[in-house]
Amino acid sequence: MGIPAINLPGFPMNCPADSAHSADSRPAAGRTARGAAPALSAGMTLFFAATVGVIVMDLFAAQPLTGPITADLHLPSGLTGLVAMLPQLGYAAGLVLLVPLVDLLENRRLIVATQVACAAALALPAFTRSGAVFLVATLAAGAASSVIQMLVPMAASMAPEAQRGRAVGNVMSGLMLGILLSRPLASLIAGTAGWRAFYALAAIANAAIAAVLALRLPPRVPAATAGYRALLASMGRLLADEPVLRRHAVSAALAMAAFSAFWTAVGLRLAQPPFGLDLHGIALFAFAGASGAIVTPLAGRAGDRGDGPLAQRIAHVTMLAALTVLGIAGAGWFGFDAHAHRGAALALLAGGAASLDAGVIVDQTIGRREINLLNPAARGRLNGLFVGVFFVGGALGAALAGSAWAWGGWSAVCGVGFAFAGAAAAFGVAAGRRTGATAWARR
């Protein structure tokens, strides 16, 4: 794709098939141990989407369960925040320490082993009475959940290049649905059978996934021959040397910040008058918002047609429009009276949530496609870096949402989200101009 591979000692360059590297006994990156490119069937695509959707729930499900967990385990009030934070902290550590192994070790064994570890870690909270054991187990489960970022490049490597955007988009639809549904599902399960039931079911589901992965995944041997330390050291250079990665990672981070700001605070607004929703009502609202995930395959197809930049611009405009609608319905922008029109306000909030989700999903799907067309030998590290950067954006949005809510209520939260969406739109326009100027200069 015109992007040079990282030339580290011990790393083979991303050479054409007739180069000296083609004589290497190791298969090319993205190929099976027998050298034949595996095909990504419709059934496998659906399985990948369902798998990442189930796994990602582990990272967000604890957020609505913080109260009953801390009470049951007698955790000090100062440690309450760790219940929701440690799974995501573990995930961030996994992105840095585990995901790069995709470019070093045989992928099927690595993925299955990591998934088994995830299931084992999730089983502990279902039975332990120790707060310390619970916290360590959720940290480990979060780290093992980074297997998601091993599965996405695996799916991309199994798809033909002309269909890679569609494949990544279909898998990403499962990921985003998992994120959106994790909180309401956790609330519903905990409300019915207790919070431990959620972790027991999650452990069983993840163990079943590990068994299917062991049976269905093709072996994939990466091309890299450098050691683990060299792989980790190369991540900083990848970020510096790949402008496509930087551009899409920053855009995704800004979009994710707007997404996180909204979903962090919307439950607080829905519990207030005139809505007055309980946990089950808020869960149903989250289900409605998840409908925005239907655009994911469409975004992948747009990328395959070469319409990725246009799709991202439309996504950013959609996010800005959605946040305006959310401000109107929940904060009375432009004189709208939610108390007098409760049903209409609730419908506008649900529609705005779905539209915001759709915009964020399109932005991320286009970005995923582009980085999976870069250096195949570094695909695991590229995906880890991409997710790591937008994960930081999500954390920033969530943190600012809490401060904004305390300072100015729902109006301030929507303002924060609008600022992030506006920054994503402005960054996309500026990056497009730089790309166009560079292409013109090379003519």
Secondary structure as GFF3:
##gff-version 3
##sequence-region A 1 443
A	DSSP	three_ten_helix	20	23	.	.	.	ID=ss1
A	DSSP	alpha_helix	42	60	.	.	.	ID=ss2
A	DSSP	three_ten_helix	63	65	.	.	.	ID=ss3
A	DSSP	alpha_helix	66	73	.	.	.	ID=ss4
A	DSSP	three_ten_helix	77	79	.	.	.	ID=ss5
A	DSSP	alpha_helix	80	97	.	.	.	ID=ss6
A	DSSP	three_ten_helix	99	103	.	.	.	ID=ss7
A	DSSP	alpha_helix	107	123	.	.	.	ID=ss8
A	DSSP	three_ten_helix	124	126	.	.	.	ID=ss9
A	DSSP	alpha_helix	131	144	.	.	.	ID=ss10
A	DSSP	three_ten_helix	145	147	.	.	.	ID=ss11
A	DSSP	alpha_helix	148	158	.	.	.	ID=ss12
A	DSSP	three_ten_helix	161	163	.	.	.	ID=ss13
A	DSSP	alpha_helix	164	193	.	.	.	ID=ss14
A	DSSP	alpha_helix	195	216	.	.	.	ID=ss15
A	DSSP	alpha_helix	228	241	.	.	.	ID=ss16
A	DSSP	alpha_helix	243	270	.	.	.	ID=ss17
A	DSSP	alpha_helix	279	289	.	.	.	ID=ss18
A	DSSP	three_ten_helix	290	295	.	.	.	ID=ss19
A	DSSP	alpha_helix	296	304	.	.	.	ID=ss20
A	DSSP	alpha_helix	308	331	.	.	.	ID=ss21
A	DSSP	three_ten_helix	333	335	.	.	.	ID=ss22
A	DSSP	alpha_helix	342	371	.	.	.	ID=ss23
A	DSSP	three_ten_helix	376	378	.	.	.	ID=ss24
A	DSSP	alpha_helix	379	441	.	.	.	ID=ss25
###
